[in-house]
Amino acid sequence: MKSILSFGATTFIVFFLICCQKNSLPANDIKSAIPGKWNIVNDSTFIGVGINNHQVSYSGQAGDYFDFRSDGFLYTKEGAVLDTLSYSLASDNTILIASFGIILNGQPGMSYISNLTAHSLTITAPIVITPGGAFGRKVNLNR
């Protein structure tokens, strides 16, 4: 009986460790993990001013991408809209992207990197409430 309980406990612990294993990357790999082409899962942002300010969500379509280049440029395609932005990693979990989220004193606000694995990435510009409305953005990417 004791060996059955021991086997059951060991099996449970091994199963628990395998199921709960994180797939995130070590901090020193973040700079090498972000460059490359990512597919857009969804992009949520606020548009409009004052009472017309509201949140919109875009679901990525085939061919949409965020392409982070190692030279500090980000090329995006969402539907028919193409854009080129500059970006830099400020730390292991923060990124500065021109024209992403709110611009304060002519500088892009900090955006936060989360859920970074070899196959997924989330970038979030915090929601800022102003007299003109709410501003913020969240993009989920995969590859």
Secondary structure, 3 states (H helix, E strand, C coil): CHHHHHHHHHHHHHHHHHHCCCCECCHHHHHHHCCEEEEEEEEEEEECCHHHCEEEEEECCCCCEEEECCCCEEEEEECCEEEEEEEEECCCCEEEECCCCCEECCEECEEEEECCECCEEEEEEEEEEECCEEEEEEEEEEC
